Structure formats: structure tokens, C-alpha cells
Amino acid sequence: MPATTVRVLYEPSSSDMSALDTHWESIGIYLSESPKYLDAGAYYVNFFNNDLFQVGLLFPNKTLDEVNSLTRSWFDGLRTLNITPTISEIVQHPTVRDASTVIYEVNGGEILVGTGLFGARILPKRLWKEQESLLTLINTLREIGNENGHILDVGINPTNEISGNPNNAVLPAFRSMHSMCLVVWYICFRPLFDARNADL
């Protein structure tokens, strides 16, 4: 099955408060658009904090024209904010397997559990139903960024149409999820560990 990917990466223009306001406004634009991508069958991985925003979107069985149409308003929003991404590419791949390398790159390769502290929450679709709840979510994510946290947001949209509503014991919250949000604080004990064990 062919698949089309979208990869976008940019950083705020500076660490000034006005630049950070623009940065988080741009993240809000993406998040407000994201249900449309999931409804179209996409899978995504976002990584963002106060220093960068990176997106990897994978659309199985969608053409370049279809994906360009789906993402047009997001890119229009970035232009309105005068944001020119360092990386901005939409590419069609012959298979989903080939396309998945884009998602791997957004993750930065291997996730080493020995160098980070992870906590995750399921974000339900209902948070996107009202503007007030979405703004509360975005403000909460920004507060995490202000505390030097990093957000890894994995979006997937399970549907009864695809799954056939199987009679199983899956966690009920998975049936109404928008994404799985992981909050990461990196810790720095690895160099100390290496120094202590240099003579082993």
C-alpha cells in the first residue's frame, strides 16, 4: 500500500517571550487541525518543547494532492505567523514500511529508557470538541515546556469501521483516544555511570 508522509521541523526565532508566544500559537494551529488528519486515517508523531516543533505524519493510501489539500490550512497558518520551517516536505512512498522511516526520524532513533523519565496520558477526543478545553490543553503543554519538559505526542485514531468493534478487553479509553501524550524530562546520570565504571 502506498503512503504519503509530511515532515516539518522549525524552531522559534529567539527565546524572547514574543517569539515563544508565536511558537506556541503555531503548535496550537497544528493541534487544532490534527483531528482532521486522524479522521483521514493518518498516524503521527510530534515532538515539541520551547526550542522546537517537529512533526511526522503518515497517510496510508493517500496521494500527494490529497495530503496537500488536507494540510493546506495548517501551512497557511504558519505563513500567517511568518514561520518558514527548516524542514518542510511532503513525499509519497511505495509502501507504508518505507514511509515509516519518517516517523522513526522524528523520534530521533532509539528511545533509551536509561536516560529519560517518561510519563504518559491518553488524550481523549472530547478535548477537541470545545475551544475552551483545547486551549486549556495547549496552555498545559506550554507549562510543561516552560519547566524544561519535552512532549512526544503519538496520534492514532482507532475506529469501529476498521476494527469491527471486536469483543475484547482493550482499555476502553483507547476507543475514544485522540493521541498518547508522553512527557519527558531528560536526566544526566549516564556520564556519571560511565565514569564510575571506567575501570570495569
N, C-alpha and C positions, 0 to 999 in steps of 0.2 A: 504494500500500500504506500503510495507517495505521501509526503508530508511537507508542509511549509513551516519554516521557523522564522521567528523575529528575535533579533538580539539587539539590545540597546544598552548603552552604558554612558553615563555622564556624571560629572562632579559639580558641586556648587562653585560659582565663580570666585568665592572667597569665604572666609569664616565669619564675615560680618553678619549681623543679625538680619539685615535686609536680604542678603544672599541666601541665608538659611531659610528665611520665610518663603522665598521663591522656590527653593529646593523642595521644601515640604509641600508647597502648593502643587508642584509638578507631580509629586508622589501621589497626592490626593486625586489629581486628574486621572492617573493610571488606575488607582484603586476603584474609583467610581465607574470606570469603563470595564473593569475586569469581569463582572458577571456576564457581559455580552460575549467575551471570549470563551468563557467556560460553557455558556449555552451553545456555542458553535462547536463544542467538542474539544476545545483546547486543553492543554496541560501546561502549567507554567511554574517556573521557579524565579522568585525575585530575591535579590539581596540588597539591603539598603541600610543606611545609617546617616549620620550627619556629614559624612565625607563622600558618599557616592550613592548612585542608584543604578542597579543592573537588573535587566530583565531577560529571561529566556522563555519564549513562548513557542509551543509546538502544536501545530494544527494538522492532525491526521486528515488525509484525503481532501485537503483544501488547496485551491490553486493560488498562484501569486495574486491574481486580480481579486479573488475573494478575500484574501488576507489584507491586501491593501485597502479594500473597502471597509473592512471591519476595524482597522486601526487608524483610519484617516483622522477621525476626530481627536484621538489621542495625540497624534503628531501635530495636528493643527494647534492643540493646546500648548504643546512645547514651543512651537514657533511664536505663539502669542506671548509667552514668557521670555522670549529671546534665548531659548536654550538650544544649543547646537550639540547634539551628542557626539562624544568621541568615537563611539561605535554605533552605527545605525544600519542594520542590514536585514533584508527580507530575502530568504533563499528557499528555493524548492529543492527537495531531496528525493531520490528514487524510492527510499524506504524509510519507515519510522526509525529503524535502527540507525541509519545514517544521520537522521535528524537529531537523535537523542544526544549526539556528541555536543550539541549546542548547550543543552541543559547541563551536561557534565562540566562544561567550561564555566558556566555561571556559578556552579558550586565551588569552583576553584580546585577541582580534583578531589582527592580523598578527604573525608572528614575524619580528623584524628580525635577520637574521644579523650585522649590523654592530654590534650592542650586546650580544651574548652569546657565551659559549664553550659549545659543546654537545658532549656525548659520549653515546653510546647503547649499550645492550646488549639483546640478546634475553633475556628471562626465560623459561626453559622450564617446561612444566607440571610436570615432575618436582620442582621446588622446592616445590610444594604437596602432594606425596604424603606427606611426613613432617613432623610438627610441628617437629622439630629444624631441618630445612632452612628451613622457613618463618620460624621465629624468627630464624635467622641472617640471612635476607634482611631482615627488618624492622629488626633491630639495625644492619645495614649501612646501610640507608636513613636511619636516625636519625643515624648518624655523619656522613653526608653533610649532613644538616640542621644538625648541630652545627658544621659547617665553613662555614656560610652558603651551602650548596648548595640548589638547588631541584630537585624531582623532577617530571617530566612523564611520566606512565605511560599508555601507549596500549594498551588491551586489545582483542584481536580473536582469534577462535577459528576458524581455517581447518579445515575438515573434509572428509573424503573424500566424505561424503554430499552436500555442496554442490558441491564442485569436480569430483567424478567421478574423483578421483585421476589428474589429467592427466599424461601422459608428457612432462614438460618439465624444464628445467634450473633450476628455482627453488632457492634456497638451502635445503638440507634442514632446517636449523634452523627455518625458517618453518612447517614441517609439524607441529612439536610445540611451538610457542610459546604462551605464555600472554599475554605482553604485550611491548611495546617500551618500555624504560625509558630516558628521556633525563635526564641530569644537566646542570643549567645553573648557571653562575656568571656573573652579570652584571658587565660591565666598564664603566668610566665614561670612555671616551675621546671620546665624542660631543661633550660640551660643549667640550673642548679643540680638537677638529677644527673645530667651528663658529667658535670664537674666532679660530683661525689663518686661517680662510678668509673672515672677515667682510668683507674689502675686495675680494674677487674679484668 
